[in-house]
Amino acid sequence: MVPTEDQKALQETARRFARERLLPDYQKREKIGILDRALIKQMGELGLLGTDLPEEYGGLGVDSVTTGLIAEELAYGDFNVSAVPVGISLNAAILIRHAKPHVVKEWVPRMVAGDAVVAICLTEPRGGSDASNLQLRARLNAQGTHYIINGEKTSITFADRADAYLIFARTGTPEEGAKGVSAFFIPYEGSKGISRTCFDDVGSAIIGRGSVFFDDVAVPVDHMLGDLGKGFTQVMQGFDYSRALIGLQCVGAAQASLDEAWAYSKEREAFGRPIGQFQGVSFPLAEGESHIEAIRQLCYHALALRDAGQPHTKEAAMCKWMGPRYAFDVIHQCLLTFGHYGWSKDLPHQQRMRDVMGLEIGDGTAGVMKLIIARARIGRTAVQY
């Protein structure tokens, strides 16, 4: 893929911000463990949030490939901060397609400006990969004005720091499966009955993964997204897009470690010469460079298919399982390249490795992604869980 001049300009803006503002404090932000809203606001001011959204809502109206270029550059500086624009590209697009106009006009510009973070709530304690097996319920009140929400969502990114929630709830019977699920948009402020927790995770501390509890939360009927009972099938269509972007997040983080390892291999000497001259050092890094470049091209291919209006579910699933898996392996090799220095928390490789590992689970496991690929090749009924 050869970027256009306009794409290069946006990419360069993201690159400077990632290297000058994000990368120097990447490890410091993990120790603090909070999402720096001022930093998110700066990203909005630079036009790095919601770039693919219509200009009327503050976006730039660029294509998916350009959005991917920005996501990759930001992840180079901070894998976790890059989750914010990826989430906006997913969630704001869902609102634009399925929410009522007054919800879109209020919330999408706030998201693009960096003033609001929206969490998408799908996973529940008894249903991870079986995403349509939902227990959280929404029932219409007697007056027909509000849906009353009860239940728990868990493993939610930005759980305790979101300004609003995009949730999936069962409005039909359990036997209906995905066909009995509807989607709702719920602002946190002003909504009584919402409580939330934050998990003590292995990585990605600043994104605040946790649980969100809904106890008789009243949601106006005009905050339903899409049609009654069709929320799951309508809204889930956007996940092909975010899976390709997640692959590029992992590529960006791995590339940062590769660049640092290559530089170190030229500086560090052993047996009278730079260690990069030893095949035992340079060949594993060359393999890592090859894997990451291949995944990068696959991700941009998936995004290009989306821009062309072509099916890309299979390709997006490939990006989603390969990105975290190989990024982890490559970053691990970079850590080993630094020898005993790499084992120290003073260097960022251990944090990057922990951060990308989370997406081997979140947003669809490797097993589910491979199931999607297999079904695309030999049919849905031919492959079972």
C-alpha positions in Angstrom: 0.0 0.0 0.0 1.4 3.4 -1.0 -0.3 6.3 1.0 -1.5 9.4 -0.9 -0.1 12.8 0.0 -3.2 13.6 2.1 -2.8 10.3 3.9 0.9 11.0 4.5 0.0 14.4 6.1 -2.4 12.9 8.6 -0.1 10.0 9.2 2.8 12.4 10.0 0.6 14.4 12.4 -0.2 11.1 14.3 3.4 10.0 14.1 4.7 13.2 15.7 2.1 13.2 18.4 2.8 9.5 19.2 6.5 9.9 19.4 6.6 13.3 21.2 3.6 13.1 23.5 2.7 9.4 23.9 5.9 7.3 23.8 7.9 9.2 26.5 5.3 8.6 29.2 3.9 5.2 28.0 5.2 3.4 31.1 4.4 6.3 33.5 0.8 6.2 32.5 0.5 2.6 33.4 1.8 3.3 36.9 -0.7 6.1 37.4 -3.4 3.8 36.0 -5.9 6.5 34.8 -7.0 7.7 31.4 -5.6 11.1 30.8 -8.5 13.1 29.5 -6.4 16.1 28.7 -4.4 13.9 26.3 -7.5 12.6 24.7 -8.7 16.2 24.3 -5.4 17.1 22.5 -6.0 14.2 20.1 -9.4 15.6 19.3 -7.9 19.1 18.7 -5.4 17.6 16.3 -8.2 15.9 14.4 -7.0 12.4 15.3 -10.4 11.2 16.6 -13.2 10.1 14.5 -11.4 10.9 11.3 -13.6 8.6 9.3 -16.8 10.2 10.5 -18.8 12.8 8.5 -17.6 16.4 8.7 -21.0 17.6 10.0 -20.2 15.8 13.3 -16.6 17.0 13.5 -14.9 14.2 11.6 -12.8 14.5 8.5 -14.7 12.1 6.3 -11.6 10.1 5.4 -11.6 6.4 4.4 -10.9 3.3 6.5 -7.4 2.9 5.3 -6.5 6.5 6.5 -8.0 5.7 9.9 -5.9 2.6 10.1 -2.7 4.6 9.4 -3.6 6.9 12.3 -4.4 4.0 14.6 -1.1 2.3 13.9 0.9 5.4 14.5 -0.8 6.1 17.8 -0.3 2.6 19.0 3.5 3.0 18.3 3.5 5.6 21.1 0.9 4.0 23.4 -1.1 0.9 22.6 -3.7 1.7 25.2 -4.3 5.3 24.2 -4.8 4.1 20.7 -7.9 2.2 21.9 -9.7 5.5 22.3 -9.8 6.4 18.6 -10.5 2.8 17.6 -13.5 2.8 20.0 -14.8 6.1 18.6 -14.6 4.8 15.0 -16.7 1.8 16.1 -19.1 3.4 18.5 -19.8 6.7 16.8 -20.5 4.9 13.5 -23.0 2.7 15.3 -24.7 5.8 16.7 -24.8 7.5 13.3 -26.4 4.4 11.7 -28.8 3.4 14.4 -29.4 6.1 17.0 -32.1 8.8 16.9 -30.9 12.1 15.4 -30.9 14.0 18.8 -28.6 11.4 20.3 -26.2 11.5 17.4 -26.1 15.3 17.4 -25.3 15.5 21.1 -22.8 12.7 21.5 -20.9 12.1 18.3 -19.3 15.6 18.2 -18.4 15.2 21.9 -16.6 11.9 21.1 -14.8 13.4 18.1 -13.7 16.4 20.2 -12.2 14.1 22.9 -14.8 15.2 25.4 -16.6 11.9 25.8 -15.7 8.2 26.0 -18.3 5.6 25.2 -18.0 2.0 26.3 -19.6 -0.8 24.3 -21.1 -3.5 26.6 -21.6 -6.9 25.2 -19.8 -9.5 27.4 -21.6 -11.0 30.4 -20.3 -13.3 33.2 -21.8 -16.5 31.7 -21.3 -15.5 28.0 -18.0 -14.4 26.5 -17.5 -16.0 23.1 -21.2 -17.0 23.1 -21.9 -13.4 22.7 -25.7 -13.7 21.9 -26.4 -15.7 25.1 -27.4 -12.6 27.1 -29.0 -12.5 30.5 -29.2 -8.7 31.0 -32.8 -7.8 30.3 -34.7 -4.8 29.1 -38.4 -4.6 29.7 -40.8 -1.9 28.6 -42.5 -0.1 31.5 -46.3 0.1 31.9 -46.4 3.6 30.4 -44.4 2.5 27.4 -42.0 5.4 27.9 -38.9 3.7 29.2 -37.1 0.3 29.1 -36.0 -0.9 32.5 -32.5 -2.5 32.4 -31.3 -5.1 34.9 -28.2 -7.2 34.9 -24.4 -7.2 34.6 -21.9 -6.6 31.9 -18.3 -7.6 32.5 -14.9 -7.4 30.9 -15.9 -3.9 29.6 -13.2 -1.6 28.3 -13.5 1.9 29.9 -16.0 0.4 32.4 -15.4 2.8 35.2 -14.4 5.8 33.1 -16.9 6.0 30.4 -19.4 8.8 29.9 -22.0 6.6 28.3 -22.7 3.0 27.5 -23.8 1.2 24.3 -25.3 -1.9 25.6 -26.9 -5.1 24.3 -29.9 -6.4 26.3 -32.4 -9.2 25.9 -35.9 -7.9 25.0 -37.2 -11.3 23.7 -37.0 -14.8 25.0 -33.8 -16.8 25.6 -34.9 -19.2 22.9 -34.8 -16.5 20.3 -31.0 -16.1 20.7 -29.5 -13.2 18.8 -33.0 -12.4 17.3 -34.2 -11.4 20.8 -31.5 -8.9 21.5 -31.8 -5.1 21.3 -29.3 -2.3 21.7 -29.5 0.8 23.8 -27.5 4.0 24.4 -27.3 5.0 28.1 -25.5 8.2 29.4 -23.8 7.6 32.8 -24.6 11.0 34.2 -28.2 11.3 35.2 -28.9 7.6 34.9 -29.8 6.2 38.3 -28.9 2.6 39.2 -25.6 2.2 37.4 -22.6 1.0 39.4 -19.2 -0.1 38.1 -15.9 -1.7 39.1 -12.3 -1.8 37.7 -10.3 -5.0 37.5 -6.6 -5.3 38.5 -5.5 -6.6 35.1 -2.1 -7.9 33.8 -1.9 -5.1 31.3 -3.7 -2.1 29.8 -4.3 -0.5 33.2 -5.4 2.9 31.9 -8.4 1.6 29.9 -10.2 0.5 33.1 -11.6 -3.0 32.2 -14.3 -3.9 34.6 -17.9 -4.7 35.3 -21.0 -2.5 34.9 -24.1 -3.2 36.9 -27.6 -2.1 35.9 -30.2 -2.0 38.7 -33.6 -0.9 37.4 -32.0 1.7 35.1 -34.6 3.5 33.1 -33.8 4.2 29.5 -36.1 6.3 27.3 -37.5 4.4 24.4 -35.9 6.8 21.9 -32.5 5.6 23.1 -32.9 2.2 21.5 -30.4 1.6 18.7 -31.8 0.0 15.6 -34.9 -2.1 15.6 -36.5 -4.0 18.5 -35.0 -7.5 18.6 -32.4 -6.8 15.9 -29.8 -4.9 17.9 -27.3 -7.8 17.8 -27.5 -8.5 14.1 -27.6 -4.8 13.1 -24.9 -3.4 15.4 -22.4 -6.3 15.3 -21.8 -5.5 11.6 -19.3 -2.8 12.7 -17.0 -5.2 14.4 -15.3 -6.3 11.1 -14.0 -2.7 10.9 -12.7 -2.6 14.5 -11.0 -6.0 14.2 -8.8 -4.7 11.3 -8.0 -1.6 13.4 -7.1 -3.8 16.4 -4.7 -5.7 14.2 -3.0 -2.4 13.3 -2.8 -1.4 17.0 -0.8 -4.6 17.6 1.4 -3.9 14.6 2.2 -0.4 15.9 3.2 -1.7 19.3 5.4 -4.5 17.9 7.0 -2.1 15.4 8.0 0.2 18.3 9.8 -2.8 20.1 11.4 -3.9 16.8 12.8 -0.4 16.1 14.2 -0.3 19.6 15.7 -3.8 19.3 17.4 -3.0 16.0 18.9 0.2 17.4 20.2 -1.7 20.4 21.7 -4.5 18.2 23.9 -1.8 16.5 25.0 -0.3 19.8 25.5 -3.3 22.1 28.8 -5.1 21.6 29.8 -8.7 22.5 33.0 -10.5 21.5 34.4 -7.3 20.0 31.5 -6.4 17.6 27.9 -5.2 17.6 25.5 -8.0 18.4 23.5 -7.3 15.3 26.3 -8.9 13.3 25.4 -12.3 14.9 22.7 -14.2 13.0 21.4 -15.5 16.4 20.4 -11.9 17.1 19.5 -10.5 13.7 17.6 -13.4 12.2 14.9 -13.6 14.9 14.4 -9.8 14.5 14.2 -10.2 10.7 11.6 -12.9 11.1 9.6 -10.6 13.4 9.9 -7.7 10.9 8.5 -10.1 8.2 5.6 -11.3 10.3 4.6 -7.7 11.3 4.8 -6.4 7.7 2.7 -9.3 6.5 0.0 -8.6 9.1 0.2 -4.9 8.4 -0.6 -5.5 4.7 -3.4 -7.9 5.6 -5.0 -5.3 7.8 -4.8 -2.6 5.2 -6.2 -5.0 2.6 -9.2 -5.7 4.9 -9.7 -1.9 5.3 -9.4 -1.4 1.5 -12.1 -4.0 0.9 -14.3 -2.1 3.4 -13.7 1.1 1.5 -14.6 -0.6 -1.7 -17.9 -1.9 -0.2 -16.6 -5.5 -0.5 -17.1 -8.3 2.0 -14.2 -8.4 4.5 -15.4 -10.5 7.5 -12.9 -13.3 6.8 -10.0 -10.9 6.4 -10.9 -8.9 9.5 -11.0 -12.1 11.5 -7.5 -13.0 10.3 -6.3 -9.6 11.4 -7.9 -10.0 14.8 -6.3 -13.3 15.7 -2.9 -12.9 14.0 -2.3 -9.3 15.2 -2.2 -10.0 19.0 -0.6 -13.4 18.7 2.3 -12.5 16.5 2.8 -9.1 18.1 3.2 -10.8 21.4 5.8 -13.2 20.0 7.7 -10.4 18.3 7.8 -8.2 21.3 8.9 -11.2 23.4 11.8 -11.7 21.0 12.7 -8.0 21.3 12.7 -8.3 25.1 15.2 -11.2 24.8 17.4 -9.2 22.4 18.1 -6.8 25.3 19.3 -9.7 27.5 19.1 -9.1 31.2 18.2 -5.5 30.5 15.0 -6.7 28.8 13.9 -8.4 32.0 13.7 -5.1 33.7 10.6 -3.0 34.0 12.7 0.0 33.1 12.2 -1.0 29.5 8.8 -1.0 27.8 8.9 -4.4 26.1 7.3 -6.3 29.1 4.5 -3.7 29.2 3.8 -3.9 25.4 3.8 -7.7 25.7 1.2 -7.6 28.5 -0.9 -5.0 26.7 -1.2 -6.8 23.4 -1.8 -10.1 25.1 -5.2 -8.8 26.4 -6.5 -8.7 22.8 -5.9 -12.4 22.4 -9.0 -12.6 24.6 -10.9 -9.3 24.2 -13.0 -8.4 21.2 -13.2 -12.0 20.0 -10.8 -14.9 20.9 -8.5 -16.5 18.3 -10.8 -19.6 18.4 -13.9 -17.5 17.4 -12.0 -15.7 14.7 -10.8 -19.0 13.2 -14.4 -20.3 13.3 -15.4 -17.2 11.3 -12.7 -17.9 8.8 -13.6 -21.6 8.5 -17.3 -20.9 8.0 -16.4 -18.5 5.2 -14.5 -21.3 3.5 -16.8 -24.3 4.0 -20.1 -23.0 5.2 -21.7 -22.2 8.5 -23.3 -25.6 9.1 -20.0 -27.4 8.4 -18.2 -26.0 11.4 -19.5 -26.3 14.9 -18.3 -25.0 18.3 
